[in-house]
Amino acid sequence: MPARTWFFFGFLSCVAMELAAIYFQFVLGLEPCPLCITQRLITFSLAFIFLIGAVHNPGLVGIRIYAGLAALASFAGASVATYHFVIQHLPHEELSSCGPGASYILEHFKLADIVRLFLTGTGDCTQVVWSFLGLSMPFWVGLCFLGLCAFCLWRLVLAFPR
């Protein structure tokens, strides 16, 4: 598969993830928690890497660089999604108290506090507001990120001739 096609397919995968997030937020009325927003920002970053790779249509070295960056970004997304899934399933005694919503945090908190809360989550992040086949949204998002990571690693392996 040509590099441009490969990167464009990765970009379309990220667009599909973002469209699903927009559907859940604006059609189903599910307000994203800080960890959900962090996952969306990682998806935007990953989409940007794929888009630049598709537009650039790089040679072998460029493919390695873009695929490596995309693999790192997708692994970061899978890590955040896994953490999110884990805190949703902690015993109630270990859960933190409910915190302010993401919009309030963005409006009233300092940048350092915003970054900390968006990486560690708040009490809102522990709520399971949607599930499919008994598994919450962070599980499915993490699965998408792991799929993209495998996709990137596969392309990275193909970029090293034998």
N, CA and C atoms as an extended XYZ file, in Angstrom:
486
Properties=species:S:1:pos:R:3:atomname:S:1:resname:S:1:resid:I:1 pbc="F F F"
N         0.855       -1.174        0.000 N   MET     1
C         0.000        0.000        0.000 CA  MET     1
C         0.905        1.242        0.000 C   MET     1
N         0.645        2.186       -0.895 N   PRO     2
C         1.456        3.409       -0.928 CA  PRO     2
C         1.345        4.194        0.384 C   PRO     2
N         2.405        4.924        0.703 N   ALA     3
C         2.455        5.676        1.967 CA  ALA     3
C         1.293        6.658        2.077 C   ALA     3
N         1.004        7.360        0.998 N   ARG     4
C        -0.073        8.361        1.042 CA  ARG     4
C        -1.406        7.702        1.396 C   ARG     4
N        -1.703        6.579        0.787 N   THR     5
C        -2.949        5.857        1.068 CA  THR     5
C        -2.984        5.378        2.510 C   THR     5
N        -1.861        4.854        2.965 N   TRP     6
C        -1.771        4.348        4.338 CA  TRP     6
C        -2.029        5.461        5.347 C   TRP     6
N        -1.348        6.601        5.166 N   PHE     7
C        -1.537        7.716        6.095 CA  PHE     7
C        -2.957        8.282        6.003 C   PHE     7
N        -3.525        8.307        4.806 N   PHE     8
C        -4.887        8.809        4.656 CA  PHE     8
C        -5.885        7.887        5.357 C   PHE     8
N        -5.658        6.581        5.286 N   PHE     9
C        -6.521        5.631        5.994 CA  PHE     9
C        -6.451        5.868        7.503 C   PHE     9
N        -5.252        6.109        8.025 N   GLY    10
C        -5.097        6.427        9.447 CA  GLY    10
C        -5.825        7.710        9.811 C   GLY    10
N        -5.722        8.709        8.933 N   PHE    11
C        -6.421        9.976        9.159 CA  PHE    11
C        -7.932        9.754        9.199 C   PHE    11
N        -8.457        8.980        8.257 N   LEU    12
C        -9.901        8.707        8.235 CA  LEU    12
C       -10.349        7.952        9.483 C   LEU    12
N        -9.509        7.074        9.999 N   SER    13
C        -9.837        6.360       11.240 CA  SER    13
C        -9.985        7.335       12.399 C   SER    13
N        -9.084        8.307       12.475 N   CYS    14
C        -9.163        9.321       13.540 CA  CYS    14
C       -10.391       10.209       13.363 C   CYS    14
N       -10.708       10.547       12.119 N   VAL    15
C       -11.907       11.350       11.852 CA  VAL    15
C       -13.147       10.580       12.299 C   VAL    15
N       -13.186        9.279       12.033 N   ALA    16
C       -14.325        8.458       12.471 CA  ALA    16
C       -14.443        8.463       13.991 C   ALA    16
N       -13.312        8.378       14.691 N   MET    17
C       -13.344        8.424       16.157 CA  MET    17
C       -13.879        9.770       16.649 C   MET    17
N       -13.441       10.847       16.022 N   GLU    18
C       -13.905       12.179       16.427 CA  GLU    18
C       -15.384       12.381       16.105 C   GLU    18
N       -15.825       11.883       14.959 N   LEU    19
C       -17.250       11.995       14.617 CA  LEU    19
C       -18.108       11.225       15.612 C   LEU    19
N       -17.631       10.068       16.050 N   ALA    20
C       -18.356        9.309       17.076 CA  ALA    20
C       -18.422       10.108       18.374 C   ALA    20
N       -17.313       10.748       18.747 N   ALA    21
C       -17.286       11.554       19.975 CA  ALA    21
C       -18.253       12.736       19.874 C   ALA    21
N       -18.299       13.363       18.711 N   ILE    22
C       -19.225       14.482       18.497 CA  ILE    22
C       -20.668       13.990       18.575 C   ILE    22
N       -20.943       12.820       17.995 N   TYR    23
C       -22.282       12.239       18.068 CA  TYR    23
C       -22.686       12.001       19.525 C   TYR    23
N       -21.801       11.385       20.298 N   PHE    24
C       -22.112       11.111       21.708 CA  PHE    24
C       -22.337       12.403       22.486 C   PHE    24
N       -21.554       13.428       22.177 N   GLN    25
C       -21.678       14.674       22.928 CA  GLN    25
C       -22.908       15.479       22.521 C   GLN    25
N       -23.103       15.682       21.235 N   PHE    26
C       -24.137       16.617       20.804 CA  PHE    26
C       -25.473       15.969       20.455 C   PHE    26
N       -25.477       14.707       20.079 N   VAL    27
C       -26.740       14.034       19.764 CA  VAL    27
C       -27.277       13.300       20.990 C   VAL    27
N       -26.421       12.531       21.653 N   LEU    28
C       -26.858       11.784       22.833 CA  LEU    28
C       -26.771       12.601       24.115 C   LEU    28
N       -26.123       13.755       24.053 N   GLY    29
C       -26.053       14.645       25.215 CA  GLY    29
C       -25.106       14.199       26.315 C   GLY    29
N       -24.108       13.386       25.997 N   LEU    30
C       -23.135       12.940       27.000 CA  LEU    30
C       -22.009       13.969       27.095 C   LEU    30
N       -21.858       14.568       28.259 N   GLU    31
C       -20.817       15.578       28.472 CA  GLU    31
C       -19.481       14.876       28.718 C   GLU    31
N       -18.435       15.212       27.949 N   PRO    32
C       -17.153       14.523       28.141 CA  PRO    32
C       -16.463       14.955       29.434 C   PRO    32
N       -15.859       13.991       30.108 N   CYS    33
C       -15.091       14.277       31.322 CA  CYS    33
C       -13.671       14.693       30.907 C   CYS    33
N       -12.846       15.146       31.847 N   PRO    34
C       -11.479       15.553       31.492 CA  PRO    34
C       -10.651       14.466       30.795 C   PRO    34
N       -10.766       13.217       31.227 N   LEU    35
C       -10.000       12.164       30.557 CA  LEU    35
C       -10.529       11.896       29.149 C   LEU    35
N       -11.834       12.055       28.948 N   CYS    36
C       -12.405       11.925       27.597 CA  CYS    36
C       -11.845       13.015       26.688 C   CYS    36
N       -11.752       14.219       27.216 N   ILE    37
C       -11.213       15.330       26.431 CA  ILE    37
C        -9.741       15.089       26.117 C   ILE    37
N        -9.001       14.551       27.080 N   THR    38
C        -7.594       14.223       26.837 CA  THR    38
C        -7.476       13.208       25.706 C   THR    38
N        -8.329       12.200       25.702 N   GLN    39
C        -8.310       11.200       24.631 CA  GLN    39
C        -8.667       11.832       23.291 C   GLN    39
N        -9.587       12.775       23.303 N   ARG    40
C        -9.948       13.459       22.060 CA  ARG    40
C        -8.789       14.307       21.550 C   ARG    40
N        -8.071       14.967       22.454 N   LEU    41
C        -6.910       15.764       22.044 CA  LEU    41
C        -5.818       14.870       21.452 C   LEU    41
N        -5.634       13.706       22.029 N   ILE    42
C        -4.659       12.765       21.476 CA  ILE    42
C        -5.115       12.297       20.096 C   ILE    42
N        -6.412       12.079       19.925 N   THR    43
C        -6.938       11.680       18.616 CA  THR    43
C        -6.707       12.780       17.590 C   THR    43
N        -6.919       14.046       17.986 N   PHE    44
C        -6.631       15.164       17.082 CA  PHE    44
C        -5.153       15.189       16.707 C   PHE    44
N        -4.284       14.975       17.678 N   SER    45
C        -2.841       14.958       17.412 CA  SER    45
C        -2.484       13.838       16.440 C   SER    45
N        -3.056       12.685       16.672 N   LEU    46
C        -2.813       11.536       15.806 CA  LEU    46
C        -3.334       11.807       14.391 C   LEU    46
N        -4.514       12.399       14.292 N   ALA    47
C        -5.072       12.746       12.981 CA  ALA    47
C        -4.157       13.728       12.255 C   ALA    47
N        -3.598       14.677       12.994 N   PHE    48
C        -2.692       15.667       12.409 CA  PHE    48
C        -1.432       14.979       11.864 C   PHE    48
N        -0.877       14.051       12.622 N   ILE    49
C         0.312       13.312       12.163 CA  ILE    49
C        -0.012       12.549       10.879 C   ILE    49
N        -1.146       11.849       10.869 N   PHE    50
C        -1.545       11.096        9.676 CA  PHE    50
C        -1.793       12.027        8.488 C   PHE    50
N        -2.443       13.162        8.727 N   LEU    51
C        -2.730       14.093        7.636 CA  LEU    51
C        -1.446       14.667        7.044 C   LEU    51
N        -0.523       15.075        7.905 N   ILE    52
C         0.756       15.598        7.412 CA  ILE    52
C         1.489       14.513        6.617 C   ILE    52
N         1.455       13.286        7.114 N   GLY    53
C         2.077       12.180        6.388 CA  GLY    53
C         1.435       11.947        5.029 C   GLY    53
N         0.113       12.069        4.951 N   ALA    54
C        -0.588       11.865        3.675 CA  ALA    54
C        -0.276       12.984        2.689 C   ALA    54
N        -0.246       14.213        3.175 N   VAL    55
C         0.037       15.352        2.294 CA  VAL    55
C         1.499       15.323        1.842 C   VAL    55
N         2.395       15.010        2.762 N   HIS    56
C         3.831       14.993        2.476 CA  HIS    56
C         4.212       13.847        1.546 C   HIS    56
N         3.541       12.700        1.678 N   ASN    57
C         3.853       11.491        0.911 CA  ASN    57
C         5.353       11.196        0.982 C   ASN    57
N         5.840       10.883        2.183 N   PRO    58
C         7.282       10.784        2.402 CA  PRO    58
C         7.916        9.534        1.803 C   PRO    58
N         9.240        9.579        1.772 N   GLY    59
C        10.018        8.403        1.393 CA  GLY    59
C        10.164        7.486        2.594 C   GLY    59
N        11.110        6.573        2.507 N   LEU    60
C        11.281        5.555        3.538 CA  LEU    60
C        11.584        6.140        4.917 C   LEU    60
N        12.478        7.121        4.978 N   VAL    61
C        12.828        7.728        6.271 CA  VAL    61
C        11.630        8.477        6.851 C   VAL    61
N        10.920        9.216        6.019 N   GLY    62
C         9.731        9.944        6.473 CA  GLY    62
C         8.637        9.011        6.968 C   GLY    62
N         8.465        7.892        6.285 N   ILE    63
C         7.471        6.903        6.723 CA  ILE    63
C         7.822        6.414        8.118 C   ILE    63
N         9.108        6.141        8.341 N   ARG    64
C         9.546        5.685        9.663 CA  ARG    64
C         9.259        6.733       10.732 C   ARG    64
N         9.533        7.982       10.414 N   ILE    65
C         9.319        9.061       11.388 CA  ILE    65
C         7.833        9.222       11.692 C   ILE    65
N         7.012        9.361       10.649 N   TYR    66
C         5.572        9.558       10.860 CA  TYR    66
C         4.921        8.347       11.529 C   TYR    66
N         5.276        7.152       11.084 N   ALA    67
C         4.694        5.945       11.687 CA  ALA    67
C         5.135        5.803       13.137 C   ALA    67
N         6.387        6.160       13.430 N   GLY    68
C         6.868        6.114       14.814 CA  GLY    68
C         6.145        7.109       15.700 C   GLY    68
N         5.983        8.341       15.205 N   LEU    69
C         5.243        9.354       15.973 CA  LEU    69
C         3.791        8.935       16.182 C   LEU    69
N         3.178        8.399       15.135 N   ALA    70
C         1.783        7.962       15.248 CA  ALA    70
C         1.660        6.787       16.217 C   ALA    70
N         2.635        5.879       16.208 N   ALA    71
C         2.607        4.753       17.151 CA  ALA    71
C         2.713        5.260       18.584 C   ALA    71
N         3.596        6.234       18.818 N   LEU    72
C         3.727        6.808       20.165 CA  LEU    72
C         2.441        7.503       20.601 C   LEU    72
N         1.845        8.286       19.698 N   ALA    73
C         0.606        8.997       20.038 CA  ALA    73
C        -0.529        8.009       20.308 C   ALA    73
N        -0.642        6.980       19.484 N   SER    74
C        -1.721        6.009       19.703 CA  SER    74
C        -1.483        5.202       20.974 C   SER    74
N        -0.220        4.925       21.307 N   PHE    75
C         0.077        4.243       22.569 CA  PHE    75
C        -0.281        5.141       23.754 C   PHE    75
N        -0.001        6.441       23.632 N   ALA    76
C        -0.386        7.385       24.695 CA  ALA    76
C        -1.903        7.397       24.859 C   ALA    76
N        -2.634        7.409       23.741 N   GLY    77
C        -4.091        7.365       23.807 CA  GLY    77
C        -4.597        6.090       24.454 C   GLY    77
N        -3.991        4.961       24.106 N   ALA    78
C        -4.386        3.685       24.712 CA  ALA    78
C        -4.087        3.682       26.208 C   ALA    78
N        -2.993        4.312       26.595 N   SER    79
C        -2.635        4.381       28.020 CA  SER    79
C        -3.647        5.202       28.810 C   SER    79
N        -4.034        6.355       28.266 N   VAL    80
C        -5.027        7.199       28.943 CA  VAL    80
C        -6.368        6.471       29.012 C   VAL    80
N        -6.758        5.824       27.920 N   ALA    81
C        -8.031        5.087       27.904 CA  ALA    81
C        -8.010        3.933       28.905 C   ALA    81
N        -6.876        3.251       29.014 N   THR    82
C        -6.758        2.154       29.982 CA  THR    82
C        -6.876        2.677       31.406 C   THR    82
N        -6.180        3.774       31.693 N   TYR    83
C        -6.273        4.392       33.022 CA  TYR    83
C        -7.719        4.783       33.319 C   TYR    83
N        -8.392        5.367       32.329 N   HIS    84
C        -9.782        5.786       32.477 CA  HIS    84
C       -10.672        4.576       32.775 C   HIS    84
N       -10.469        3.500       32.031 N   PHE    85
C       -11.249        2.278       32.238 CA  PHE    85
C       -11.012        1.712       33.638 C   PHE    85
N        -9.761        1.734       34.092 N   VAL    86
C        -9.422        1.198       35.415 CA  VAL    86
C       -10.085        2.007       36.520 C   VAL    86
N       -10.024        3.348       36.435 N   ILE    87
C       -10.623        4.141       37.524 CA  ILE    87
C       -12.142        4.027       37.534 C   ILE    87
N       -12.734        3.671       36.399 N   GLN    88
C       -14.178        3.444       36.388 CA  GLN    88
C       -14.548        2.176       37.147 C   GLN    88
N       -13.615        1.279       37.315 N   HIS    89
C       -13.913       -0.004       37.946 CA  HIS    89
C       -13.256       -0.178       39.306 C   HIS    89
N       -12.778        0.917       39.893 N   LEU    90
C       -12.248        0.858       41.254 CA  LEU    90
C       -13.393        0.688       42.241 C   LEU    90
N       -13.130        0.088       43.393 N   PRO    91
C       -14.168        0.023       44.427 CA  PRO    91
C       -14.580        1.434       44.853 C   PRO    91
N       -15.825        1.585       45.255 N   HIS    92
C       -16.349        2.906       45.605 CA  HIS    92
C       -15.554        3.586       46.709 C   HIS    92
N       -14.927        2.814       47.597 N   GLU    93
C       -14.150        3.413       48.683 CA  GLU    93
C       -12.917        4.141       48.152 C   GLU    93
N       -12.399        3.713       47.002 N   GLU    94
C       -11.179        4.296       46.456 CA  GLU    94
C       -11.454        5.444       45.488 C   GLU    94
N       -12.710        5.703       45.188 N   LEU    95
C       -13.046        6.735       44.218 CA  LEU    95
C       -12.895        8.119       44.821 C   LEU    95
N       -12.419        9.035       43.992 N   SER    96
C       -12.329       10.415       44.451 CA  SER    96
C       -13.710       11.046       44.400 C   SER    96
N       -13.864       12.128       45.101 N   SER    97
C       -15.161       12.808       45.105 CA  SER    97
C       -15.403       13.463       43.757 C   SER    97
N       -16.639       13.765       43.507 N   CYS    98
C       -16.992       14.413       42.248 CA  CYS    98
C       -16.323       15.772       42.173 C   CYS    98
N       -15.800       16.071       41.019 N   GLY    99
C       -15.150       17.359       40.814 CA  GLY    99
C       -15.967       18.200       39.860 C   GLY    99
N       -15.470       19.376       39.553 N   PRO   100
C       -16.181       20.234       38.609 CA  PRO   100
C       -16.116       19.655       37.196 C   PRO   100
N       -17.036       20.078       36.363 N   GLY   101
C       -17.057       19.634       34.979 CA  GLY   101
C       -15.917       20.235       34.178 C   GLY   101
N       -15.698       19.688       32.995 N   ALA   102
C       -14.583       20.125       32.155 CA  ALA   102
C       -14.701       21.593       31.761 C   ALA   102
N       -15.905       22.056       31.441 N   SER   103
C       -16.060       23.457       31.030 CA  SER   103
C       -15.727       24.408       32.179 C   SER   103
N       -16.120       24.058       33.404 N   TYR   104
C       -15.800       24.883       34.571 CA  TYR   104
C       -14.290       24.896       34.814 C   TYR   104
N       -13.665       23.732       34.685 N   ILE   105
C       -12.213       23.637       34.879 CA  ILE   105
C       -11.491       24.548       33.893 C   ILE   105
N       -11.883       24.505       32.630 N   LEU   106
C       -11.224       25.318       31.606 CA  LEU   106
C       -11.395       26.811       31.845 C   LEU   106
N       -12.538       27.202       32.400 N   GLU   107
C       -12.809       28.622       32.615 CA  GLU   107
C       -12.150       29.180       33.870 C   GLU   107
N       -12.032       28.393       34.930 N   HIS   108
C       -11.654       28.949       36.228 CA  HIS   108
C       -10.336       28.452       36.820 C   HIS   108
N        -9.703       27.469       36.234 N   PHE   109
C        -8.486       26.916       36.820 CA  PHE   109
C        -7.242       27.435       36.107 C   PHE   109
N        -6.107       27.391       36.810 N   LYS   110
C        -4.825       27.756       36.217 CA  LYS   110
C        -4.383       26.637       35.281 C   LYS   110
N        -3.500       26.983       34.342 N   LEU   111
C        -3.057       26.021       33.337 CA  LEU   111
C        -2.436       24.769       33.963 C   LEU   111
N        -1.615       24.936       34.985 N   ALA   112
C        -0.979       23.776       35.631 CA  ALA   112
C        -2.027       22.850       36.243 C   ALA   112
N        -3.064       23.422       36.854 N   ASP   113
C        -4.132       22.607       37.438 CA  ASP   113
C        -4.965       21.921       36.356 C   ASP   113
N        -5.177       22.625       35.243 N   ILE   114
C        -5.932       22.046       34.126 CA  ILE   114
C        -5.204       20.815       33.594 C   ILE   114
N        -3.900       20.956       33.368 N   VAL   115
C        -3.112       19.837       32.842 CA  VAL   115
C        -3.150       18.662       33.813 C   VAL   115
N        -2.969       18.929       35.100 N   ARG   116
C        -2.980       17.859       36.102 CA  ARG   116
C        -4.327       17.138       36.112 C   ARG   116
N        -5.423       17.904       36.118 N   LEU   117
C        -6.754       17.292       36.161 CA  LEU   117
C        -7.080       16.525       34.880 C   LEU   117
N        -6.593       17.028       33.743 N   PHE   118
C        -6.897       16.361       32.483 CA  PHE   118
C        -6.050       15.109       32.284 C   PHE   118
N        -4.977       14.969       33.059 N   LEU   119
C        -4.172       13.749       32.982 CA  LEU   119
C        -4.518       12.742       34.072 C   LEU   119
N        -5.043       13.219       35.198 N   THR   120
C        -5.380       12.297       36.292 CA  THR   120
C        -6.873       12.045       36.407 C   THR   120
N        -7.685       12.940       35.865 N   GLY   121
C        -9.131       12.775       35.917 CA  GLY   121
C        -9.739       13.378       37.170 C   GLY   121
N       -11.045       13.458       37.160 N   THR   122
C       -11.804       13.947       38.311 CA  THR   122
C       -12.840       12.885       38.662 C   THR   122
N       -13.680       13.188       39.633 N   GLY   123
C       -14.743       12.259       40.008 CA  GLY   123
C       -15.684       11.957       38.858 C   GLY   123
N       -15.840       12.915       37.925 N   ASP   124
C       -16.702       12.691       36.761 CA  ASP   124
C       -16.194       11.540       35.891 C   ASP   124
N       -14.880       11.350       35.890 N   CYS   125
C       -14.274       10.325       35.032 CA  CYS   125
C       -14.599        8.907       35.487 C   CYS   125
N       -15.076        8.751       36.712 N   THR   126
C       -15.355        7.413       37.245 CA  THR   126
C       -16.747        6.911       36.874 C   THR   126
N       -17.574        7.778       36.338 N   GLN   127
C       -18.949        7.393       36.002 CA  GLN   127
C       -18.994        6.683       34.648 C   GLN   127
N       -19.727        5.590       34.594 N   VAL   128
C       -19.960        4.892       33.328 CA  VAL   128
C       -21.314        5.369       32.821 C   VAL   128
N       -21.298        6.213       31.799 N   VAL   129
C       -22.551        6.784       31.296 CA  VAL   129
C       -23.023        6.113       30.008 C   VAL   129
N       -22.185        5.281       29.419 N   TRP   130
C       -22.543        4.577       28.187 CA  TRP   130
C       -21.744        3.284       28.149 C   TRP   130
N       -22.381        2.230       27.676 N   SER   131
C       -21.648        0.973       27.506 CA  SER   131
C       -22.210        0.217       26.311 C   SER   131
N       -21.390       -0.630       25.760 N   PHE   132
C       -21.769       -1.487       24.644 CA  PHE   132
C       -21.189       -2.866       24.940 C   PHE   132
N       -22.022       -3.875       24.912 N   LEU   133
C       -21.634       -5.242       25.268 CA  LEU   133
C       -21.051       -5.308       26.679 C   LEU   133
N       -21.566       -4.450       27.550 N   GLY   134
C       -21.136       -4.443       28.942 CA  GLY   134
C       -19.810       -3.753       29.205 C   GLY   134
N       -19.230       -3.125       28.187 N   LEU   135
C       -17.937       -2.455       28.335 CA  LEU   135
C       -18.101       -0.962       28.071 C   LEU   135
N       -17.465       -0.150       28.908 N   SER   136
C       -17.645        1.299       28.825 CA  SER   136
C       -16.875        1.907       27.648 C   SER   136
N       -17.167        3.162       27.391 N   MET   137
C       -16.573        3.862       26.266 CA  MET   137
C       -15.041        3.882       26.299 C   MET   137
N       -14.392        4.117       27.453 N   PRO   138
C       -12.924        4.101       27.441 CA  PRO   138
C       -12.332        2.778       26.945 C   PRO   138
N       -13.014        1.670       27.200 N   PHE   139
C       -12.539        0.384       26.689 CA  PHE   139
C       -12.519        0.401       25.169 C   PHE   139
N       -13.616        0.855       24.562 N   TRP   140
C       -13.716        0.854       23.103 CA  TRP   140
C       -12.755        1.852       22.474 C   TRP   140
N       -12.599        3.011       23.112 N   VAL   141
C       -11.643        4.003       22.603 CA  VAL   141
C       -10.224        3.438       22.702 C   VAL   141
N        -9.925        2.794       23.828 N   GLY   142
C        -8.614        2.170       23.986 CA  GLY   142
C        -8.360        1.096       22.943 C   GLY   142
N        -9.391        0.330       22.622 N   LEU   143
C        -9.276       -0.693       21.584 CA  LEU   143
C        -8.966       -0.050       20.227 C   LEU   143
N        -9.624        1.072       19.936 N   CYS   144
C        -9.335        1.804       18.691 CA  CYS   144
C        -7.888        2.289       18.674 C   CYS   144
N        -7.429        2.848       19.792 N   PHE   145
C        -6.044        3.309       19.873 CA  PHE   145
C        -5.062        2.145       19.710 C   PHE   145
N        -5.356        1.008       20.338 N   LEU   146
C        -4.471       -0.154       20.193 CA  LEU   146
C        -4.448       -0.648       18.749 C   LEU   146
N        -5.603       -0.606       18.090 N   GLY   147
C        -5.653       -0.971       16.676 CA  GLY   147
C        -4.813       -0.035       15.827 C   GLY   147
N        -4.910        1.263       16.108 N   LEU   148
C        -4.095        2.232       15.374 CA  LEU   148
C        -2.613        2.047       15.681 C   LEU   148
N        -2.293        1.719       16.925 N   CYS   149
C        -0.897        1.475       17.304 CA  CYS   149
C        -0.352        0.260       16.544 C   CYS   149
N        -1.127       -0.815       16.490 N   ALA   150
C        -0.711       -2.008       15.741 CA  ALA   150
C        -0.558       -1.684       14.258 C   ALA   150
N        -1.470       -0.895       13.725 N   PHE   151
C        -1.433       -0.443       12.337 CA  PHE   151
C        -0.132        0.316       12.072 C   PHE   151
N         0.240        1.203       12.989 N   CYS   152
C         1.467        2.001       12.849 CA  CYS   152
C         2.712        1.128       12.973 C   CYS   152
N         2.708        0.214       13.927 N   LEU   153
C         3.865       -0.668       14.105 CA  LEU   153
C         4.044       -1.586       12.898 C   LEU   153
N         2.927       -2.038       12.334 N   TRP   154
C         2.982       -2.860       11.127 CA  TRP   154
C         3.625       -2.072        9.991 C   TRP   154
N         3.219       -0.826        9.816 N   ARG   155
C         3.790        0.020        8.761 CA  ARG   155
C         5.257        0.323        9.044 C   ARG   155
N         5.577        0.478       10.307 N   LEU   156
C         6.961        0.732       10.702 CA  LEU   156
C         7.844       -0.474       10.357 C   LEU   156
N         7.349       -1.665       10.601 N   VAL   157
C         8.099       -2.882       10.258 CA  VAL   157
C         8.281       -2.978        8.746 C   VAL   157
N         7.239       -2.644        7.989 N   LEU   158
C         7.339       -2.696        6.530 CA  LEU   158
C         8.309       -1.653        5.984 C   LEU   158
N         8.563       -0.583        6.748 N   ALA   159
C         9.450        0.483        6.284 CA  ALA   159
C        10.925        0.109        6.418 C   ALA   159
N        11.208       -1.019        7.063 N   PHE   160
C        12.589       -1.481        7.185 CA  PHE   160
C        12.787       -2.668        6.252 C   PHE   160
N        13.435       -2.423        5.106 N   PRO   161
C        13.623       -3.522        4.146 CA  PRO   161
C        14.510       -4.628        4.718 C   PRO   161
N        14.259       -5.831        4.274 N   ARG   162
C        15.019       -6.994        4.765 CA  ARG   162
C        16.244       -7.211        3.935 C   ARG   162
